[in-house]
Amino acid sequence: MTDLFKSRDGVQRQNFNLGNDAYGEVVTPRSQQSLIRSSFAKAITGGVDSDFLQIIGSVGAGIGVNQTGGNLVVTSGTTANSELILRSVKSVSGAFVARWQAILSQRIANNNFYFELVDVIGDGLAYTINSATSVTVTIPNNKFTSENVGQSVTIGAITGAAGLPGRYAIASVSGLDVTFTVASWPASGSGTCSLFGWNFHRTTYTGTTATNAGYDTGRNGYGSGDTTATISTTASPGHMGIMTSEDGMAAFLDQLVASASKTVQRASRVINVARDDVDLFLQIRVVNGTVAPASTTTLTVGMVSMSNYESVNVAINSVRPQIRNSSTPVVVEDGTLTSVATVTTVSTVTTVTGITTVTTAGTPAVPATPYFVNSAATTNGALVLTGTSGLQALYATNTGAAAAFVKLYNKATAPTVGTDVPEMIIPVPAAVGGVPGVAQIIPGFNGYRFALGLGIAITGGAADSDTTAVAAGQVKVKLSRTV
């Protein structure tokens, strides 16, 4: 039976009768996953595939950009402050995954490469330089107010005066004019620029180490500062970089571009993560430093993809206990199983790799071995076991008219009764009215340990030196020992 009802979000949905007048709502994502992907299959000289990317502003002096051999190929050139911005035509929002395959021919100082997802404030915006440390940008439909002072935005795609691309803080807001605090700009001049990255997810390749990358996220003009992450090498054949965000948590992962390589999380953010309703565009950005790079670096991008999806949170409550034959399986793939509290039964393990530490919880219990003595008319000296052993239980009876004494020795050979000193003397009471006397000890799971070996004797006296024999069949001793 189904029924139509209006949900809390105002959408009419089907209601399913679960019995006893209980109803459940069908929960589905609001939209299908979308995949935006480019493998740069078109051969293009001096440009990029406009179905996927667009050049923002102009190509910086000395920088080359082409699509060839199924790759996007960018050469950085050696001009200081030269910049290239390639931005995706489409955007993602909410939960997303962005991937790219990158090879850098070298890692040298003053070469900076960015793979980032950014919101766009505007392109081709007019700016005026007030001083070497102050520039004012006019933003049509400006959303910034005095409440945004101190927040940072990236200024790029600069034309006109020789301004320096970078991330700068808002100093003041007046109408459509936003003034930024900058550094090392010319004393005066004007031109156009782009503003972006008030919100961002960013991976940065800078410096000289091929196995390092910077990672950070920003929300409404605030970031945490780059984390220097250790990654797979950016040298050939390159690595696959991955940025992902869901439910207010973001992460940077990577893997080698090779079969059977493992994806590893390198850094994460749980604060200053962009809101789910912000449209983010993928940018591939090349910015040379204020000092000219010593030589040109080639960035080869094999593929880029973005996909966004609707995050659906599901809670399972009141799950009934399951019997072992119908338990829910747990599978860990390409991840790390960090802790297992208790494992009772493991039926099959196919492959286990990457184990760094195994801690033994304890020595498994060894089944106890029984030992029995029916006394002879002697002192009954005998060796039970050579080597470390444990006494777990002992039960003795005595049919004699006087007490008897069971003596235990820590020896690797049979004890010499009357000469060797026993470590335990257990009295067995005399019989009363035809009922045998009984002695019983239960040491517990660990038992009494005998390091050299376990020896036994039965005598009529308690003294260490006593050699009084008991009668045949008078004393019966049953014990359990372990190795």
N, C-alpha and C positions, 0 to 999 in steps of 0.2 A: 504494500500500500504506500502510495506517495501523496504528498500534499504540497501545495505551493504556499510559500510564506515570504515575507519581506524581511531580509536579514538586517543586521545593525547598520550595514553600509548602504542600505536603501535599495539593494538589488534583489529582485524576486528570484528565488531559487527553489529547487525541490527539497522537500523534507522527507526523510525516510523513517518509517515506523520501525523501531527496534524492538517492539514488544512492551507490554505493560505501560502503554501510553508514553514511552520514551522515544524521543525523536533525535536524529542526528543530521547535521548540515553537511552537505558535500563541499569539501574545501578544495579549490583548484586555483592554480596560478591565474593572475589577471591577464597574462600575455605569454606568448611562446618565446622560447629563447631565440635571440637573433644573433647571427654570426656575420661579422664584417671581416673579410680576409683578402689579402693581396699577396700573390707570389711573384709579382713583377714580371709576368710572362711577356709583356709587350716590350719590344726593343724601341727605346726612345732616347734620342740624343739631346742633351741639354734640358731635360725636363723629367716629369714623372707622370704616371698614369692618373689622369684627372678623374677617373671613375672612383678612385680611392683617396688620392692625396692632392693637395694644392700647395703651391709655393706662396707663402705669406710675405708680402713686401717684394724684395728682389733677392737674387742670388748674390751673396757677398763677394767682394773682390777676391779673386784667386781661388774661389771654391768651385768645384765641378760637381755636377749632378747628372747621372745618366741611369737608364735601365738597360742592362745588357746581360745576356746569358742567364736569364731568369733571376737576376739580382738587381737590387737598387745599389748603386755604387756612388759614394760621395767622397770626393777628395777635399781635404780641409784647406789646402793652400798654406801660405806662410805670411799672410797679412794680419797684423794685429787687429783685434776687435772685429774681424770679419765674421759674418753670421749667415746661417741658412736656417729657415724654419719651414718644415714640411708638416702640414696639418691634415688630418683625416677629414673627408667631406662629411662623414656621419659621426654621430656621438653615441655614447652609452651613458646610462645612469643606473642608480640602484646597485644591485649586486652585479659584479662583472669579473671577467678574466681577460687580461691582455697578454699576448705572447709575441716575442720577436726573436729572430735568429740573427746574431751579429758577429762579425769578424772584424777586428781592428788590426791593421798591418803592423802597428807599433803602438806603444803607450809612452808618450813623451810629455814633458811639461808644456803648458800653454795650449794644449789641445783638449777641448771639452765637448763631450758628446752626451746628449740627453735623450732618453726615451721617457715620455711623460704623458699623463692624461691631465688636461687642464680645462678649466672653464675660461671662456673668452669674454672679456669686458668690451673690447672693440678693436678694430683694425683701421689703419689709416687715420688715426686720431691726431689732430694738430697739437703740437707742443711748442712752448716758448721757454728758452733757458733764461733763468733769472740770475744765476751765478754758477760757479763751478760745482756748487753743492745743492742747487735748487732748480727744479724744472717743473713747469705747470702744464698739465695736459687737460684739454677740453674734451669732455665726454658727453655726447648727446644722450639725453635720457639718463643722466647720471644718477646712480642709486646710492652713491657714497654720501655720508653726512659727517658732521663733526664726531659722531660716535665711532667712526672708522679710523680716526687718527691713531697712528701707531701700527696699523695693520699693513702688511706688505703685499705688493703685486709685482710681477715681472714686466719690465719694459723691454721690448725687443722690436725687430724689424724697423730699425731707426733709419730714417732718411734725412737729408739736409745736413745739419751740423754733425760733427763727429762725436755723437753721444755714445756712451758705453752701455751695451746691453747688460742687464742685471736685475736683481730683485731688490726693490727699494720700498721704504716705509712711507706711508702717507703722513705728511706734515700738517696739512690743513685742507679744508674743503670750503669752497665759496660758490654756490650755485652749481654751474656745470663744470667749474674749474677745480681740479684736484692737484695740489702741489705736493711733490715728492722730494724727500731728502736724498740726494744722489752723491756720487763721489767721482772726482777727476773728470768732470765734463768740461767742455769749453766754457769760457766766461759768458758767452752770449750766443745767440743763434736760434733758429727755429726749423721746423720740419714736421714730419709725421712719424707715428710709431704705433705699435700694437701693445695692448695691455691684456695680460692673461695670467692665469695661475693664482688667482685669489684663493681658489681651491685647487689642489693638485695631488697627484701620485707621481713620484719621479724617481727614476734610476739614472745615476750619473756615472759616466766613465771619465775619470780625470787621473792625473798623476802618471807614474811610470810603471806601476805594478799591474801585470796582465790578469792577476787573479783577485783584484779588488774592484768594488763598485760602491757608490754611495746610494743610500735609499732614504727617502723621507716622504711624508704626506703633509698636506696643509689644509686647514679648515678656516674659511673666513679670514684669511690674511695672517694666520699664525701657523707655524710649523715647529717641529721639535728639533730640527737640525739634522744634518745627514748622519746616518750610521754607516761606518765603513765596513762593508760586508765582504767576507772571503767567498769567492765564487769560483766556478770552473773557468778556465782560461778563455780570454777573448781572442787569443791567437788561433790560427786555423787549426781545426775546422770550426772553431767558434763555439759559442754557447747559446742556449735557449733561455732568455730572460722571461720571467713571468711575474706580473703584478695582479693581485686579486683583492677584492674587497667584498665583505658581506656582513650585514648586521652590525655595522660600526667597528669592524675589525679588518685590518688590511695587512697584507704580507707580500714580501718579495721572495721569489724562489728562482732556482735555475737548475739546469742540467746540461751535460755535454750533448752536442749534436751527434749522437751515435746511437746505434741500436742497443737496447737493453740498459741504457744509462738511467740512473735514478734521479728523480726530482727531489731537491733538498731545499727546505726553507732556510733562507739566509738572514732575514730580518723581518720585523713586524711592527705594527703600530696599533695601539688601542685608544690613543687620544689624537686630537687634531686630524681626524679622518673626515673627508668631505661628506656632506649630507647626501642622502639617497636621491633627493629630488634635483640635484645639480647635474646639468648636461656637461659631460667631459669629452673633449676631443683628444685624440692621440696626436702627439707631436714628436717628430724626429728633429732634433735641433742640434746644430753644430755651431759652437762659439769659440773663436780663438781668443787667447788671453791678451792682456794689455801689452805683453811682450810677444813679439812674433815667434811662432813655433820655429824650431830649428830646421824642420823639414815637413813635407806634407804627409799626412796620414790618410790612408784609405779605409773607409768604413763600408763594409759589404753587408747588406741586409738581405737574407734569403727569403724571409717571409715576415709578415706582420698580420696579427689577427686580434679582433676584439669581439667579445660576446657578452651580452648582458642577459640576465635571467631574473625571474621573480623568486625571491627567497621565501620559502614556505616553512614556517616553524611548526613542528609537530611535537606534541607532548604525549607520552604514553603513561597513563596513570593506572594504578590498581592492576598491575600485571600479575596474574595468578602464578604460583610456583609451578614449575614444569618438572615432569619426571625425566630421568636421564635419557630415556629412549626418544624423547621428543623435544629435547632442549634446543634453544635457538643457537645456530652456529655463529661464530665470530671469526672474521677473516681480516687480516691486516695485510694490505698490499702497498708496496712502495712507501712504507712509513716505519715508525719505530714503536714497538710495544715496550713501554717503559717499565711497567710493573705488573706482576701477577701475584695476587695475595695468596691464593691456594689453588692447586691443581690436584684433583683427586684421581682422575683417570684420563690418560691420553691414548687414544686408539691408534691414530695414524698421524705422523708428521712427514710431509713430503720433502720440503726443503726449508732449512733455516740458515740465513746468512746474516752477517754483520753483528754477531754476538760479541760484545766486548767484555762482559763480566758475568760469571755464573757464581752465585753464592750458595753453598751447600747449607740446607736448612738443618741438617743433622744426620747422624748415621742411622740408616734404617735398622729397625729391630731385627735381630737374628733369632730365628726360632730356637727356643730353649731345648737343650738335650737332656734327657732323663738319665739318672744314675741310681742304682739300687744296691744296697748291701744287706745281706742276711747274715748276722754275725756268726763267725766261727768261734771255737773255744780258744781264742787268742786275743791279742790286742788289735787285730784287724787293720794294721797299717797298710795303706794302698795309695797309689797315684791315680787320681781321677782324670787329670788333664795337664799336659805340659803347655806352658805359655799362658798369656794373660787370659783370665776367665772371670766370669761373674756368677755369683750365687744368687739365684732369683727366688728360690723357694726351698724349704727343707721341712720334712715331716718324719718324726721318729717315734717308735713305740718300744716299750720295755715290759716284758712279762716277768722279770725277775723280782725277787723280794727286796732288793736294794737298788738304789738309783744307779744308773749307768751314765757315761759321759761321752758324747760325740765330740771329737776334736778335729778341727780343720787347720791345715798348714799351708803357708805360702811357700811352696817348693816346686822345683822343676823335676824332682825325683821323688820316689816313695819316701815318706818320712821314717826316721829312726825313732820309734816310739820310746819315750823315756829320756831321750837325748835332745831331739829337736823341740823347739818351743812352738806350741800351737798359737795361732792368731785368734781363734775362736774356740770356746769351750761351751757346749750346749748340754745342760743337764737334762736327762730324761727320767722323770719320776718313776718310783717303783710301782708295781701293780698293786691294786687294792681290791680285795674281794674277788679276785680272778679277772678284774678289768685292767688291761694293760695301762701303764702310765704313758702319757703323750707329751711330746715337745714339738712345737711348730713355730717356724719363723717365716715371715713374708717380707723380704727387704724392700720390695717395690720394683719399679721398672728397671732402674739402673743397677740394682743389686749391690752385693758386696764384692769389690774387685780384689782379685789375687793376681799380682803382676807376674810372678814367676811361674805359677802353676798352682793347682789345687790338689792337696793331699788330705787323707782322712784316716782316722783311727777311732776305735771304740774301746774304752777301758772302764774298769770298775771304780777308779778313783779320780778325783778332780785335779790333783797336782800335775804340773807339767811333766814331772819325772815319773809319774805313776805308770806301772806296767802290769797292773792287775787285769787278768783276762776275764772276759765275760763268757757266759755259757753259749754253746752252739744254739742258734735260733732264738736267743733271748732278746736281741735288739734288731729291729728292722729300720733301715734308714732309706728314705726316698728323697732325692734332691733333684733340682733342675739347675743346669748351668749353661752359660753362653760362652762363646769365645770372645 
